[in-house]
Amino acid sequence: MSQAKVDKYKVEKANRKETMAKQKRNRFIAKVCGSIVALALVAWIGVSAVIYVIDNRPVKTIYATTAGIDDYLNELYAEDTETEEATDKEDSTESTENAE
């Protein structure tokens, strides 16, 4: 071996512990980032699937007749109108009596 190769080997051997720790740390970071990206992708696909299913499910339509409610409201309106007319007649009679 030449002296340059021997010197290079000695430098690599001296820094081997730091180099191995750096590689281990980089692998860990790569695994964590990959897991986060995979989890985000799976979540995105899941949410998209749920939204698609909810948007495309059949709509249940319920039909109801409101004739009974309409009749009830019309009766209330008629009673209210009759009450107002009766009150107006009483007020006008009282005002004419007071004027005399």
Sequence and secondary structure as in RCSB ss.txt:
>XXXX:A:sequence
MSQAKVDKYKVEKANRKETMAKQKRNRFIAKVCGSIVALALVAWIGVSAVIYVIDNRPVKTIYATTAGIDDYLNE
LYAEDTETEEATDKEDSTESTENAE
>XXXX:A:secstr
  HHHHHHHHHHHHTHHHHHHHHHHHHHHHHHHHHHHHHHHHHHHHHHHHHHHHHHS         HHHHHHHHH
HHHHHHHHHHHHHHHHHHHHHHHH 
